[in-house]
């Protein structure tokens, strides 16, 4: 058992109360994104092809620089003995 009073307080990033405030802010952002995504999908009848085309069109028209990288080569994992 660790005595709470003897723990290193310098490792505490924030209090539980501060964490809850940050979590609520994150939740609001996530919910806003989900509502926007749902409205966009609904406006295109949930057609995946139309959604993809529209997002690609928006990307092109935005003028933002989009980084494109070549696909990664698959990693070969070492053989593990079976259990």
C-alpha positions as semicolon CSV with decimal commas, in nm:
position;residue;x (nm);y (nm);z (nm)
1;X;0,000;0,000;0,000
2;X;0,127;0,347;-0,086
3;X;0,077;0,629;0,156
4;X;-0,095;0,903;-0,044
5;X;0,078;1,178;0,154
6;X;0,420;1,037;0,071
7;X;0,368;1,017;-0,308
8;X;0,562;1,248;-0,535
9;X;0,320;1,536;-0,600
10;X;0,542;1,673;-0,878
11;X;0,406;1,400;-1,108
12;X;0,046;1,521;-1,070
13;X;-0,048;1,695;-1,394
14;X;-0,387;1,820;-1,281
15;X;-0,644;1,767;-1,010
16;X;-0,943;1,537;-1,062
17;X;-1,165;1,847;-1,078
18;X;-0,951;2,004;-1,350
19;X;-0,957;1,674;-1,539
20;X;-1,338;1,670;-1,537
21;X;-1,352;2,025;-1,677
22;X;-1,111;1,927;-1,956
23;X;-1,309;1,609;-2,026
24;X;-1,633;1,805;-2,060
25;X;-1,464;2,046;-2,302
26;X;-1,333;1,751;-2,505
27;X;-1,677;1,590;-2,499
28;X;-1,835;1,909;-2,634
29;X;-1,583;1,920;-2,919
30;X;-1,635;1,553;-3,001
31;X;-2,013;1,596;-2,995
32;X;-1,991;1,899;-3,226
33;X;-1,781;1,698;-3,472
34;X;-2,025;1,405;-3,456
35;X;-2,325;1,631;-3,519
36;X;-2,149;1,791;-3,817
37;X;-2,052;1,452;-3,960
38;X;-2,405;1,319;-3,914
39;X;-2,560;1,625;-4,083
40;X;-2,317;1,593;-4,373
41;X;-2,393;1,222;-4,417
42;X;-2,768;1,285;-4,396
43;X;-2,745;1,560;-4,658
44;X;-2,596;1,305;-4,898
45;X;-2,841;1,025;-4,813
46;X;-2,570;0,831;-4,624
47;X;-2,417;0,735;-4,959
48;X;-2,051;0,651;-4,881
49;X;-1,939;0,724;-5,238
50;X;-2,104;1,068;-5,241
51;X;-1,968;1,149;-4,895
52;X;-1,615;1,055;-5,003
53;X;-1,640;1,255;-5,325
54;X;-1,775;1,559;-5,141
55;X;-1,501;1,546;-4,877
56;X;-1,235;1,513;-5,147
57;X;-1,389;1,810;-5,333
58;X;-1,383;2,018;-5,014
59;X;-1,022;1,918;-4,959
60;X;-0,924;2,027;-5,312
61;X;-1,112;2,357;-5,288
62;X;-0,975;2,444;-4,946
63;X;-0,631;2,516;-5,085
64;X;-0,477;2,353;-4,777
65;X;-0,157;2,159;-4,827
66;X;-0,230;1,789;-4,790
67;X;0,066;1,565;-4,721
68;X;0,058;1,241;-4,915
69;X;0,297;0,967;-4,818
70;X;0,364;0,636;-4,989
71;X;0,214;0,333;-4,815
72;X;0,433;0,172;-4,553
73;X;0,583;-0,167;-4,611
74;X;0,431;-0,426;-4,379
75;X;0,644;-0,512;-4,079
76;X;0,742;-0,873;-4,036
77;X;0,687;-0,976;-3,678
78;X;0,922;-1,230;-3,524
79;X;0,791;-1,583;-3,489
80;X;0,665;-1,659;-3,144
81;X;0,644;-2,007;-3,002
82;X;0,287;-2,128;-2,973
83;X;0,140;-2,167;-2,627
